[in-house]
Amino acid sequence: MNPHIAIAGGGASGLLLATALIDAGAAVTIVEPRETLGAGVAYSTACPLHLLNAPASNMSAIHGEPTHLLRWLAERGENSDGTRFIQRSLYGIYLRSLADDTARTAGSRLRHVRSTVSDVVLTEDGVLVDAGSETFAADALIVAVGNAEPAPWPRVDADALGSHRYFQSAWADGAMVPRDPAETVVVLGTGLTAIDAVLGLRDNGHAGPIVMVSRRGLLPHEHRVFDSPPPAAPEAANVRDLIKALRLEARRPSSTRGWRGAIDALRAQTNARWTSLELDDQRRFVRHVLPYWNVHRHRAAPQVAKAVTELIAAGTLRMVTGRTGEIRVTPEALHVSVRRTGQTETDVIAAGRVINCSGPENDVTKLPNPLIRRLLERGYLVAHPLQIGAVVDLDGALVAADGTPSRRLYAIGPVRFGTLIETTAIPEIREQAQSLAVTLTETATLKEASG
Ligand SMILES: Cc1cc2nc3c(=O)[nH]c(=O)nc-3n(C[C@H](O)[C@H](O)[C@H](O)COP(=O)(O)OP(=O)(O)OC[C@H]3O[C@@H](n4cnc5c(N)ncnc54)[C@H](O)[C@@H]3O)c2cc1C
């Protein structure tokens, strides 16, 4: 009999997996509080300045159909040039149309429960999923809950946290909608989400100064699109050698793509290299390389990078490199103290609003998500030893506290971060969706699990 698979989370990961499972003959229940499936956090933005951070030719949602998105764009009468960085809102419509197609193909085999999974229990022949409004049985549960909220910013006092001026995330309601278009805004962080916040504010009519603050002041680099194929991936036995090899490749006079080519060439091998590292070498990478890796690997669309450069040149966007101290609130403003790198004095910036744009919290033991909490409490999931994500096996199965990979509980997409380094973007998610669908519909896997 075809399996019934439950999926917690109906963002891009949940939808791509559901589509692959339906094609493979399974029945699927997706539990997702949002009304529509697919768009999730990344593609629900309506801001026209929020673009994909990859060219359209890389963003097909379907494994084995690299031109699926380009064909969809052409059918809608949109420019289907694969080198374009399209609006994320348009990509969200693409995913919603995929959700409609999948629902049509599936008929009664696909169900969307508008709720949150708050618990799961392993039973003799499957799982019992607590989705709040209902509890139902399935053969397996896939955790597709996406990127976590940002880690709380240190030293924000309780009154400031509770104030209408402080936003714990760029995606919190109203974070990019200025009350006063002239107010100073402090954006905590300088990554892609911080840039989204800056552009979102501008698009909503904010005209006042914006100050981006981070410890290293690293802005994501700009994408370039090349015709030539990427070079061979640099050889290296450890992290130190890899960084040396990347630097050499970047300086090689015959290298047409420079460091971008070397980073892109590594992509298909990044996970294999990461998993083969000793824990100490992984620790070294996380501590010393990851912030630099992120700004070289996760690049901004050329138009986005240009917009940021122009705002900086115009003086309306400032970058401050340093450590923030306390963030306090008065009736008039939030006061952010910052000690700039290399200085001993502390400046205080008075801001009408502060938006926390630090990256997602990677320590799963600190996540408020009820499903993750229960998985940890039940010993069905364990944190990665470096406090970056969870431990899964090569099939994406959750590895339990006793070290055994589950045959009933799996993860997909950003939830695999930690075990994998390259797992949050669509190209990796669509491959994971395909291989997980094959694993789950091979009757042997689930039969074995019952034995
Ligand atoms: C702002 C932003 C921009 C990005 N841009 C790109 C890009 O241009 N190209 C690219 O390849 N990648 C991009 N990414 C990477 C992104 O991780 C993936 O493309 C993809 O959107 C991840 O989808 P997801 O379903 O795993 O996560 P999400 O989109 O976060 O979806 C997870 C869903 O799970 C639901 N959920 C959470 N907890 C529960 C629960 N307990 N029970 C039930 N449901 C739950 C949430 O409501 C949510 O809808 C971007 C990411 C972000 C955050």
The ligand as a MOL file (V3000), in Angstrom:
LIG
                    3D

  0  0  0     0  0            999 V3000
M  V30 BEGIN CTAB
M  V30 COUNTS 53 58 0 0 0
M  V30 BEGIN ATOM
M  V30 1 C 14.5130 36.1190 3.3620 0
M  V30 2 C 15.0220 34.8970 2.6590 0
M  V30 3 C 15.3250 34.9280 1.2960 0
M  V30 4 C 15.7740 33.7970 0.6440 0
M  V30 5 N 16.0680 33.8430 -0.6880 0
M  V30 6 C 16.4570 32.7280 -1.3340 0
M  V30 7 C 16.7370 32.7310 -2.7410 0
M  V30 8 O 16.6620 33.7690 -3.3910 0
M  V30 9 N 17.1080 31.5640 -3.3400 0
M  V30 10 C 17.2140 30.3960 -2.6210 0
M  V30 11 O 17.5180 29.3560 -3.2070 0
M  V30 12 N 16.9680 30.3620 -1.2930 0
M  V30 13 C 16.6070 31.4880 -0.6520 0
M  V30 14 N 16.3650 31.4490 0.6970 0
M  V30 15 C 16.5810 30.1770 1.4190 0
M  V30 16 C 15.2950 29.4950 1.8930 0
M  V30 17 O 15.7070 28.7870 3.0370 0
M  V30 18 C 14.6930 28.4820 0.9220 0
M  V30 19 O 14.6570 28.9670 -0.3970 0
M  V30 20 C 13.2660 28.0590 1.2880 0
M  V30 21 O 12.4100 29.1510 1.2630 0
M  V30 22 C 13.1710 27.3500 2.6240 0
M  V30 23 O 11.8590 26.8970 2.7540 0
M  V30 24 P 11.3580 26.1250 4.0380 0
M  V30 25 O 10.0310 25.5700 3.6820 0
M  V30 26 O 12.3890 25.1730 4.4960 0
M  V30 27 O 11.2620 27.2140 5.1520 0
M  V30 28 P 10.1460 28.3760 5.4360 0
M  V30 29 O 9.8990 29.1760 4.2220 0
M  V30 30 O 10.6730 29.0520 6.6300 0
M  V30 31 O 8.8410 27.5580 5.7460 0
M  V30 32 C 8.6770 26.8190 6.9280 0
M  V30 33 C 7.2140 26.7610 7.2410 0
M  V30 34 O 7.0410 25.9260 8.3700 0
M  V30 35 C 5.9570 26.4090 9.1200 0
M  V30 36 N 6.1330 25.8730 10.4820 0
M  V30 37 C 7.0810 26.2070 11.4010 0
M  V30 38 N 6.9310 25.4380 12.4980 0
M  V30 39 C 5.8920 24.6150 12.2570 0
M  V30 40 C 5.2510 23.5870 13.0200 0
M  V30 41 N 5.6840 23.2420 14.2540 0
M  V30 42 N 4.1770 22.9540 12.4740 0
M  V30 43 C 3.7430 23.2630 11.2290 0
M  V30 44 N 4.3120 24.2320 10.4630 0
M  V30 45 C 5.3760 24.8870 10.9730 0
M  V30 46 C 6.0320 27.9080 9.0040 0
M  V30 47 O 4.7420 28.4900 9.1430 0
M  V30 48 C 6.5930 28.1090 7.5950 0
M  V30 49 O 5.6290 28.4480 6.6400 0
M  V30 50 C 15.9230 32.5820 1.3770 0
M  V30 51 C 15.6240 32.5500 2.7400 0
M  V30 52 C 15.1700 33.6900 3.3760 0
M  V30 53 C 14.8360 33.6140 4.8510 0
M  V30 END ATOM
M  V30 BEGIN BOND
M  V30 1 1 1 2
M  V30 2 1 2 3
M  V30 3 2 2 52
M  V30 4 2 3 4
M  V30 5 1 4 5
M  V30 6 1 4 50
M  V30 7 2 5 6
M  V30 8 1 6 7
M  V30 9 1 6 13
M  V30 10 2 7 8
M  V30 11 1 7 9
M  V30 12 1 9 10
M  V30 13 2 10 11
M  V30 14 1 10 12
M  V30 15 2 12 13
M  V30 16 1 13 14
M  V30 17 1 14 15
M  V30 18 1 14 50
M  V30 19 1 15 16
M  V30 20 1 16 17
M  V30 21 1 16 18
M  V30 22 1 18 19
M  V30 23 1 18 20
M  V30 24 1 20 21
M  V30 25 1 20 22
M  V30 26 1 22 23
M  V30 27 1 23 24
M  V30 28 2 24 25
M  V30 29 1 24 26
M  V30 30 1 24 27
M  V30 31 1 27 28
M  V30 32 2 28 29
M  V30 33 1 28 30
M  V30 34 1 28 31
M  V30 35 1 31 32
M  V30 36 1 32 33
M  V30 37 1 33 34
M  V30 38 1 33 48
M  V30 39 1 34 35
M  V30 40 1 35 36
M  V30 41 1 35 46
M  V30 42 1 36 37
M  V30 43 1 36 45
M  V30 44 2 37 38
M  V30 45 1 38 39
M  V30 46 1 39 40
M  V30 47 2 39 45
M  V30 48 1 40 41
M  V30 49 2 40 42
M  V30 50 1 42 43
M  V30 51 2 43 44
M  V30 52 1 44 45
M  V30 53 1 46 47
M  V30 54 1 46 48
M  V30 55 1 48 49
M  V30 56 2 50 51
M  V30 57 1 51 52
M  V30 58 1 52 53
M  V30 END BOND
M  V30 END CTAB
M  END
